[in-house]
């Protein structure tokens, strides 16, 4: 399968999955480009031990998590820099705005709050929850994508739900 055929087949999947992680169109587009560059560079090493879609999911998840880590490092650096430079030449931490297509305006704030809470989950819990609840993947499919046992996936999803419930109660208590 050519890279163009892969993109035509999996481009929307990659974009939508990365959008679940970063909640920003431009960032999701950047991650999508990174994913297809990685696919292009490593397609020859794909051993067909799993479905190509599973392989692409893994790459997308890894690129999305790498992107988030990189962005967080840049934010921390910008905050540290601002402590040392008072002349306005400091780097500014960019706060991402939630920009998910198709979301009704009146639901946007609640959805943004939910994604904010999801983003605070540990990476494996976040990935399992996104794949299960937002991508509608079965526990078996998630296990293949994440290279875990179905029982481990079940546990991750359960812990993610409990963590979200606790965080939601805390955030409601502050309001």
TORPAGU-899569 format. One record per residue (C-alpha): residue number from 1; residue in three letters; x, y, z. Coordinates in Angstrom, 1 decimal, always signed. Example, Ala and Ser with C-alpha at 12.3 -4.5 7.8 and 13.67 -1.06 7.14 Angstrom:
<rec><num>1</num><residu>ALA</residu><u>+12.3</u><v>-4.5</v><w>+7.8</w></rec>
<rec><num>2</num><residu>SER</residu><u>+13.7</u><v>-1.1</v><w>+7.1</w></rec>
END
This chain:
<rec><num>1</num><residu>UNK</residu><u>+0.0</u><v>+0.0</v><w>+0.0</w></rec>
<rec><num>2</num><residu>UNK</residu><u>+1.4</u><v>+3.4</v><w>-0.9</w></rec>
<rec><num>3</num><residu>UNK</residu><u>+1.7</u><v>+6.3</v><w>+1.5</w></rec>
<rec><num>4</num><residu>UNK</residu><u>-1.0</u><v>+8.1</v><w>-0.3</w></rec>
<rec><num>5</num><residu>UNK</residu><u>-3.4</u><v>+5.1</v><w>+0.0</w></rec>
<rec><num>6</num><residu>UNK</residu><u>-2.5</u><v>+4.8</v><w>+3.7</w></rec>
<rec><num>7</num><residu>UNK</residu><u>-3.2</u><v>+8.5</v><w>+4.2</w></rec>
<rec><num>8</num><residu>UNK</residu><u>-6.5</u><v>+8.3</v><w>+2.3</w></rec>
<rec><num>9</num><residu>UNK</residu><u>-7.5</u><v>+5.3</v><w>+4.4</w></rec>
<rec><num>10</num><residu>UNK</residu><u>-6.2</u><v>+6.3</v><w>+7.8</w></rec>
<rec><num>11</num><residu>UNK</residu><u>-5.8</u><v>+10.1</v><w>+7.7</w></rec>
<rec><num>12</num><residu>UNK</residu><u>-9.1</u><v>+11.0</v><w>+9.4</w></rec>
<rec><num>13</num><residu>UNK</residu><u>-8.5</u><v>+8.3</v><w>+12.0</w></rec>
<rec><num>14</num><residu>UNK</residu><u>-5.1</u><v>+9.7</v><w>+12.9</w></rec>
<rec><num>15</num><residu>UNK</residu><u>-6.3</u><v>+13.3</v><w>+12.9</w></rec>
<rec><num>16</num><residu>UNK</residu><u>-9.4</u><v>+12.5</v><w>+15.1</w></rec>
<rec><num>17</num><residu>UNK</residu><u>-7.4</u><v>+10.4</v><w>+17.5</w></rec>
<rec><num>18</num><residu>UNK</residu><u>-4.7</u><v>+13.0</v><w>+17.9</w></rec>
<rec><num>19</num><residu>UNK</residu><u>-7.4</u><v>+15.7</v><w>+18.3</w></rec>
<rec><num>20</num><residu>UNK</residu><u>-8.7</u><v>+13.7</v><w>+21.3</w></rec>
<rec><num>21</num><residu>UNK</residu><u>-5.4</u><v>+14.1</v><w>+22.9</w></rec>
<rec><num>22</num><residu>UNK</residu><u>-4.6</u><v>+17.7</v><w>+22.2</w></rec>
<rec><num>23</num><residu>UNK</residu><u>-8.0</u><v>+19.3</v><w>+21.6</w></rec>
<rec><num>24</num><residu>UNK</residu><u>-6.5</u><v>+21.8</v><w>+19.1</w></rec>
<rec><num>25</num><residu>UNK</residu><u>-6.9</u><v>+21.6</v><w>+15.3</w></rec>
<rec><num>26</num><residu>UNK</residu><u>-3.5</u><v>+22.9</v><w>+14.4</w></rec>
<rec><num>27</num><residu>UNK</residu><u>-1.7</u><v>+20.6</v><w>+16.9</w></rec>
<rec><num>28</num><residu>UNK</residu><u>-3.7</u><v>+17.6</v><w>+15.6</w></rec>
<rec><num>29</num><residu>UNK</residu><u>-2.7</u><v>+18.5</v><w>+12.0</w></rec>
<rec><num>30</num><residu>UNK</residu><u>+0.9</u><v>+18.7</v><w>+13.1</w></rec>
<rec><num>31</num><residu>UNK</residu><u>+0.7</u><v>+15.3</v><w>+14.9</w></rec>
<rec><num>32</num><residu>UNK</residu><u>-1.0</u><v>+13.8</v><w>+11.8</w></rec>
<rec><num>33</num><residu>UNK</residu><u>+1.9</u><v>+15.0</v><w>+9.6</w></rec>
<rec><num>34</num><residu>UNK</residu><u>+4.4</u><v>+13.6</v><w>+12.1</w></rec>
<rec><num>35</num><residu>UNK</residu><u>+2.6</u><v>+10.2</v><w>+12.1</w></rec>
<rec><num>36</num><residu>UNK</residu><u>+2.6</u><v>+9.9</v><w>+8.3</w></rec>
<rec><num>37</num><residu>UNK</residu><u>+6.3</u><v>+10.9</v><w>+8.2</w></rec>
<rec><num>38</num><residu>UNK</residu><u>+7.0</u><v>+8.2</v><w>+10.8</w></rec>
<rec><num>39</num><residu>UNK</residu><u>+4.9</u><v>+5.7</v><w>+8.7</w></rec>
<rec><num>40</num><residu>UNK</residu><u>+6.8</u><v>+6.6</v><w>+5.6</w></rec>
<rec><num>41</num><residu>UNK</residu><u>+10.2</u><v>+6.2</v><w>+7.3</w></rec>
<rec><num>42</num><residu>UNK</residu><u>+9.3</u><v>+2.9</v><w>+9.0</w></rec>
<rec><num>43</num><residu>UNK</residu><u>+6.8</u><v>+1.2</v><w>+6.6</w></rec>
<rec><num>44</num><residu>UNK</residu><u>+9.5</u><v>-1.3</v><w>+5.5</w></rec>
<rec><num>45</num><residu>UNK</residu><u>+10.0</u><v>-2.4</v><w>+9.1</w></rec>
<rec><num>46</num><residu>UNK</residu><u>+6.3</u><v>-3.2</v><w>+9.6</w></rec>
<rec><num>47</num><residu>UNK</residu><u>+6.3</u><v>-6.9</v><w>+10.2</w></rec>
<rec><num>48</num><residu>UNK</residu><u>+2.6</u><v>-7.5</v><w>+9.8</w></rec>
<rec><num>49</num><residu>UNK</residu><u>+2.4</u><v>-9.2</v><w>+13.3</w></rec>
<rec><num>50</num><residu>UNK</residu><u>-0.6</u><v>-7.0</v><w>+13.9</w></rec>
<rec><num>51</num><residu>UNK</residu><u>-3.1</u><v>-5.2</v><w>+11.7</w></rec>
<rec><num>52</num><residu>UNK</residu><u>-1.8</u><v>-2.1</v><w>+10.0</w></rec>
<rec><num>53</num><residu>UNK</residu><u>-4.5</u><v>-0.1</v><w>+11.7</w></rec>
<rec><num>54</num><residu>UNK</residu><u>-3.2</u><v>-1.3</v><w>+15.1</w></rec>
<rec><num>55</num><residu>UNK</residu><u>+0.3</u><v>-0.2</v><w>+14.1</w></rec>
<rec><num>56</num><residu>UNK</residu><u>-1.0</u><v>+3.2</v><w>+13.0</w></rec>
<rec><num>57</num><residu>UNK</residu><u>-2.9</u><v>+3.6</v><w>+16.3</w></rec>
<rec><num>58</num><residu>UNK</residu><u>+0.3</u><v>+2.9</v><w>+18.2</w></rec>
<rec><num>59</num><residu>UNK</residu><u>+2.2</u><v>+5.4</v><w>+16.2</w></rec>
<rec><num>60</num><residu>UNK</residu><u>-0.5</u><v>+8.1</v><w>+16.6</w></rec>
<rec><num>61</num><residu>UNK</residu><u>-0.8</u><v>+7.5</v><w>+20.4</w></rec>
<rec><num>62</num><residu>UNK</residu><u>+3.0</u><v>+7.7</v><w>+20.8</w></rec>
<rec><num>63</num><residu>UNK</residu><u>+3.3</u><v>+10.9</v><w>+18.7</w></rec>
<rec><num>64</num><residu>UNK</residu><u>+0.4</u><v>+12.5</v><w>+20.5</w></rec>
<rec><num>65</num><residu>UNK</residu><u>+1.9</u><v>+11.8</v><w>+23.9</w></rec>
<rec><num>66</num><residu>UNK</residu><u>+5.3</u><v>+12.9</v><w>+22.7</w></rec>
<rec><num>67</num><residu>UNK</residu><u>+3.7</u><v>+16.2</v><w>+21.4</w></rec>
<rec><num>68</num><residu>UNK</residu><u>+2.0</u><v>+16.8</v><w>+24.8</w></rec>
<rec><num>69</num><residu>UNK</residu><u>+5.3</u><v>+16.2</v><w>+26.7</w></rec>
<rec><num>70</num><residu>UNK</residu><u>+7.2</u><v>+18.5</v><w>+24.4</w></rec>
<rec><num>71</num><residu>UNK</residu><u>+4.6</u><v>+21.2</v><w>+24.8</w></rec>
<rec><num>72</num><residu>UNK</residu><u>+4.6</u><v>+20.9</v><w>+28.5</w></rec>
<rec><num>73</num><residu>UNK</residu><u>+8.4</u><v>+21.2</v><w>+28.6</w></rec>
<rec><num>74</num><residu>UNK</residu><u>+8.2</u><v>+24.3</v><w>+26.5</w></rec>
<rec><num>75</num><residu>UNK</residu><u>+5.6</u><v>+25.8</v><w>+28.9</w></rec>
<rec><num>76</num><residu>UNK</residu><u>+7.8</u><v>+25.0</v><w>+31.9</w></rec>
<rec><num>77</num><residu>UNK</residu><u>+10.8</u><v>+26.6</v><w>+30.2</w></rec>
<rec><num>78</num><residu>UNK</residu><u>+8.7</u><v>+29.7</v><w>+29.3</w></rec>
<rec><num>79</num><residu>UNK</residu><u>+7.6</u><v>+30.0</v><w>+33.0</w></rec>
<rec><num>80</num><residu>UNK</residu><u>+11.2</u><v>+29.6</v><w>+34.2</w></rec>
<rec><num>81</num><residu>UNK</residu><u>+12.4</u><v>+32.1</v><w>+31.6</w></rec>
<rec><num>82</num><residu>UNK</residu><u>+9.9</u><v>+34.7</v><w>+32.6</w></rec>
<rec><num>83</num><residu>UNK</residu><u>+11.2</u><v>+34.5</v><w>+36.2</w></rec>
<rec><num>84</num><residu>UNK</residu><u>+14.6</u><v>+35.7</v><w>+35.0</w></rec>
<rec><num>85</num><residu>UNK</residu><u>+13.7</u><v>+38.2</v><w>+32.2</w></rec>
<rec><num>86</num><residu>UNK</residu><u>+11.6</u><v>+41.1</v><w>+33.3</w></rec>
<rec><num>87</num><residu>UNK</residu><u>+12.1</u><v>+43.2</v><w>+30.1</w></rec>
<rec><num>88</num><residu>UNK</residu><u>+9.4</u><v>+41.5</v><w>+28.1</w></rec>
<rec><num>89</num><residu>UNK</residu><u>+11.8</u><v>+39.4</v><w>+26.0</w></rec>
<rec><num>90</num><residu>UNK</residu><u>+10.7</u><v>+36.2</v><w>+27.7</w></rec>
<rec><num>91</num><residu>UNK</residu><u>+9.0</u><v>+33.3</v><w>+26.0</w></rec>
<rec><num>92</num><residu>UNK</residu><u>+5.4</u><v>+33.0</v><w>+26.7</w></rec>
<rec><num>93</num><residu>UNK</residu><u>+3.6</u><v>+29.8</v><w>+27.6</w></rec>
<rec><num>94</num><residu>UNK</residu><u>+0.9</u><v>+29.2</v><w>+25.1</w></rec>
<rec><num>95</num><residu>UNK</residu><u>-2.3</u><v>+27.9</v><w>+26.6</w></rec>
<rec><num>96</num><residu>UNK</residu><u>-4.2</u><v>+25.8</v><w>+24.1</w></rec>
<rec><num>97</num><residu>UNK</residu><u>-7.7</u><v>+26.6</v><w>+23.4</w></rec>
<rec><num>98</num><residu>UNK</residu><u>-10.3</u><v>+23.9</v><w>+23.0</w></rec>
<rec><num>99</num><residu>UNK</residu><u>-11.3</u><v>+23.8</v><w>+19.3</w></rec>
<rec><num>100</num><residu>UNK</residu><u>-13.1</u><v>+20.6</v><w>+18.5</w></rec>
<rec><num>101</num><residu>UNK</residu><u>-15.2</u><v>+20.6</v><w>+15.4</w></rec>
<rec><num>102</num><residu>UNK</residu><u>-18.9</u><v>+19.8</v><w>+15.7</w></rec>
<rec><num>103</num><residu>UNK</residu><u>-19.3</u><v>+20.8</v><w>+19.3</w></rec>
<rec><num>104</num><residu>UNK</residu><u>-22.3</u><v>+23.0</v><w>+20.0</w></rec>
<rec><num>105</num><residu>UNK</residu><u>-21.3</u><v>+26.3</v><w>+21.6</w></rec>
<rec><num>106</num><residu>UNK</residu><u>-23.3</u><v>+25.8</v><w>+24.8</w></rec>
<rec><num>107</num><residu>UNK</residu><u>-21.7</u><v>+22.4</v><w>+25.4</w></rec>
<rec><num>108</num><residu>UNK</residu><u>-18.2</u><v>+23.7</v><w>+24.7</w></rec>
<rec><num>109</num><residu>UNK</residu><u>-17.4</u><v>+24.8</v><w>+28.2</w></rec>
<rec><num>110</num><residu>UNK</residu><u>-18.5</u><v>+21.5</v><w>+29.8</w></rec>
<rec><num>111</num><residu>UNK</residu><u>-16.6</u><v>+19.5</v><w>+27.2</w></rec>
<rec><num>112</num><residu>UNK</residu><u>-13.5</u><v>+21.6</v><w>+27.7</w></rec>
<rec><num>113</num><residu>UNK</residu><u>-13.7</u><v>+20.9</v><w>+31.5</w></rec>
<rec><num>114</num><residu>UNK</residu><u>-14.1</u><v>+17.2</v><w>+30.8</w></rec>
<rec><num>115</num><residu>UNK</residu><u>-11.1</u><v>+17.2</v><w>+28.5</w></rec>
<rec><num>116</num><residu>UNK</residu><u>-9.1</u><v>+19.2</v><w>+31.1</w></rec>
<rec><num>117</num><residu>UNK</residu><u>-9.8</u><v>+16.4</v><w>+33.6</w></rec>
<rec><num>118</num><residu>UNK</residu><u>-9.0</u><v>+13.6</v><w>+31.1</w></rec>
<rec><num>119</num><residu>UNK</residu><u>-5.7</u><v>+15.4</v><w>+30.3</w></rec>
<rec><num>120</num><residu>UNK</residu><u>-4.7</u><v>+15.1</v><w>+34.0</w></rec>
<rec><num>121</num><residu>UNK</residu><u>-5.0</u><v>+11.3</v><w>+33.9</w></rec>
<rec><num>122</num><residu>UNK</residu><u>-1.8</u><v>+9.2</v><w>+33.7</w></rec>
<rec><num>123</num><residu>UNK</residu><u>-0.9</u><v>+8.5</v><w>+30.0</w></rec>
<rec><num>124</num><residu>UNK</residu><u>-2.0</u><v>+4.8</v><w>+29.9</w></rec>
<rec><num>125</num><residu>UNK</residu><u>-5.3</u><v>+5.5</v><w>+31.6</w></rec>
<rec><num>126</num><residu>UNK</residu><u>-5.9</u><v>+8.4</v><w>+29.3</w></rec>
<rec><num>127</num><residu>UNK</residu><u>-5.1</u><v>+6.3</v><w>+26.2</w></rec>
<rec><num>128</num><residu>UNK</residu><u>-7.3</u><v>+3.4</v><w>+27.3</w></rec>
<rec><num>129</num><residu>UNK</residu><u>-10.2</u><v>+5.8</v><w>+28.1</w></rec>
<rec><num>130</num><residu>UNK</residu><u>-9.9</u><v>+7.7</v><w>+24.8</w></rec>
<rec><num>131</num><residu>UNK</residu><u>-9.8</u><v>+4.5</v><w>+22.8</w></rec>
<rec><num>132</num><residu>UNK</residu><u>-12.7</u><v>+2.9</v><w>+24.7</w></rec>
<rec><num>133</num><residu>UNK</residu><u>-15.1</u><v>+5.8</v><w>+25.1</w></rec>
<rec><num>134</num><residu>UNK</residu><u>-14.2</u><v>+8.2</v><w>+22.3</w></rec>
<rec><num>135</num><residu>UNK</residu><u>-12.9</u><v>+5.8</v><w>+19.6</w></rec>
<rec><num>136</num><residu>UNK</residu><u>-15.4</u><v>+3.0</v><w>+20.5</w></rec>
<rec><num>137</num><residu>UNK</residu><u>-12.7</u><v>+0.3</v><w>+20.6</w></rec>
<rec><num>138</num><residu>UNK</residu><u>-13.3</u><v>-2.9</v><w>+22.4</w></rec>
<rec><num>139</num><residu>UNK</residu><u>-11.0</u><v>-4.0</v><w>+25.3</w></rec>
<rec><num>140</num><residu>UNK</residu><u>-9.5</u><v>-6.6</v><w>+23.0</w></rec>
<rec><num>141</num><residu>UNK</residu><u>-8.7</u><v>-4.0</v><w>+20.3</w></rec>
<rec><num>142</num><residu>UNK</residu><u>-7.3</u><v>-1.6</v><w>+22.9</w></rec>
<rec><num>143</num><residu>UNK</residu><u>-5.1</u><v>-4.5</v><w>+24.3</w></rec>
<rec><num>144</num><residu>UNK</residu><u>-3.7</u><v>-5.1</v><w>+20.9</w></rec>
<rec><num>145</num><residu>UNK</residu><u>-3.0</u><v>-1.4</v><w>+20.3</w></rec>
<rec><num>146</num><residu>UNK</residu><u>-1.5</u><v>-0.8</v><w>+23.7</w></rec>
<rec><num>147</num><residu>UNK</residu><u>+0.3</u><v>-4.2</v><w>+23.8</w></rec>
<rec><num>148</num><residu>UNK</residu><u>-1.4</u><v>-5.1</v><w>+27.1</w></rec>
<rec><num>149</num><residu>UNK</residu><u>-3.6</u><v>-7.9</v><w>+28.3</w></rec>
<rec><num>150</num><residu>UNK</residu><u>-7.4</u><v>-7.3</v><w>+28.1</w></rec>
<rec><num>151</num><residu>UNK</residu><u>-7.5</u><v>-7.5</v><w>+31.9</w></rec>
<rec><num>152</num><residu>UNK</residu><u>-4.9</u><v>-4.7</v><w>+32.2</w></rec>
<rec><num>153</num><residu>UNK</residu><u>-7.0</u><v>-2.6</v><w>+29.8</w></rec>
<rec><num>154</num><residu>UNK</residu><u>-10.1</u><v>-3.2</v><w>+31.9</w></rec>
<rec><num>155</num><residu>UNK</residu><u>-8.2</u><v>-2.1</v><w>+35.0</w></rec>
<rec><num>156</num><residu>UNK</residu><u>-6.9</u><v>+1.0</v><w>+33.3</w></rec>
<rec><num>157</num><residu>UNK</residu><u>-10.4</u><v>+2.0</v><w>+32.1</w></rec>
<rec><num>158</num><residu>UNK</residu><u>-11.8</u><v>+1.4</v><w>+35.6</w></rec>
<rec><num>159</num><residu>UNK</residu><u>-9.0</u><v>+3.5</v><w>+37.3</w></rec>
<rec><num>160</num><residu>UNK</residu><u>-9.5</u><v>+6.3</v><w>+34.7</w></rec>
<rec><num>161</num><residu>UNK</residu><u>-13.3</u><v>+6.4</v><w>+35.4</w></rec>
<rec><num>162</num><residu>UNK</residu><u>-12.7</u><v>+6.5</v><w>+39.2</w></rec>
<rec><num>163</num><residu>UNK</residu><u>-10.0</u><v>+9.2</v><w>+38.7</w></rec>
<rec><num>164</num><residu>UNK</residu><u>-12.3</u><v>+11.3</v><w>+36.6</w></rec>
<rec><num>165</num><residu>UNK</residu><u>-15.2</u><v>+11.0</v><w>+39.1</w></rec>
<rec><num>166</num><residu>UNK</residu><u>-12.9</u><v>+12.1</v><w>+41.9</w></rec>
<rec><num>167</num><residu>UNK</residu><u>-11.6</u><v>+15.1</v><w>+39.9</w></rec>
<rec><num>168</num><residu>UNK</residu><u>-15.1</u><v>+16.0</v><w>+38.8</w></rec>
<rec><num>169</num><residu>UNK</residu><u>-16.4</u><v>+16.0</v><w>+42.4</w></rec>
<rec><num>170</num><residu>UNK</residu><u>-13.4</u><v>+18.2</v><w>+43.4</w></rec>
<rec><num>171</num><residu>UNK</residu><u>-13.9</u><v>+20.6</v><w>+40.6</w></rec>
<rec><num>172</num><residu>UNK</residu><u>-17.6</u><v>+20.9</v><w>+41.3</w></rec>
<rec><num>173</num><residu>UNK</residu><u>-16.9</u><v>+21.5</v><w>+45.0</w></rec>
<rec><num>174</num><residu>UNK</residu><u>-14.7</u><v>+24.5</v><w>+44.1</w></rec>
<rec><num>175</num><residu>UNK</residu><u>-17.5</u><v>+26.2</v><w>+42.2</w></rec>
END
